[in-house]
Amino acid sequence: MYQVDRARNIDTPIAPGDNRTVMIEHAFMLAMLAFVALLVVVQSAVLGYLTYRVWRGGQQTEAMIAATYLEVRRALSQTR
């Protein structure tokens, strides 16, 4: 079995123990890819939750302003 070295344009024989090293490297890269994917999912969930909480806070603030406006309008429109 030969490994192609494209930089020097030569074929070099692969030692019998190199397949294990290659498999370990591939397993490590796969584990890191899974870890990064997990981080992306968790960070997206956190960002989505924070966005939702900010949106809900804005809705509650808007409701308080509307209730205050209606209460003030009602109080000012009453005759004494």
Secondary structure in CASP SS format (residue, H / E / C, confidence):
PFRMAT SS
TARGET T0000
AUTHOR 0000-0000-0000
METHOD secondary structure of the structure
MODEL  1
M C 1.00
Y E 1.00
Q E 1.00
V E 1.00
D E 1.00
R C 1.00
A C 1.00
R C 1.00
N C 1.00
I E 1.00
D E 1.00
T E 1.00
P E 1.00
I C 1.00
A C 1.00
P C 1.00
G C 1.00
D H 1.00
N H 1.00
R H 1.00
T H 1.00
V H 1.00
M H 1.00
I H 1.00
E H 1.00
H H 1.00
A H 1.00
F H 1.00
M H 1.00
L H 1.00
A H 1.00
M H 1.00
L H 1.00
A H 1.00
F H 1.00
V H 1.00
A H 1.00
L H 1.00
L H 1.00
V H 1.00
V H 1.00
V H 1.00
Q H 1.00
S H 1.00
A H 1.00
V H 1.00
L H 1.00
G H 1.00
Y H 1.00
L H 1.00
T H 1.00
Y H 1.00
R H 1.00
V H 1.00
W H 1.00
R H 1.00
G H 1.00
G H 1.00
Q H 1.00
Q H 1.00
T H 1.00
E H 1.00
A H 1.00
M H 1.00
I H 1.00
A H 1.00
A H 1.00
T H 1.00
Y H 1.00
L H 1.00
E H 1.00
V H 1.00
R H 1.00
R H 1.00
A H 1.00
L H 1.00
S H 1.00
Q C 1.00
T C 1.00
R C 1.00
END
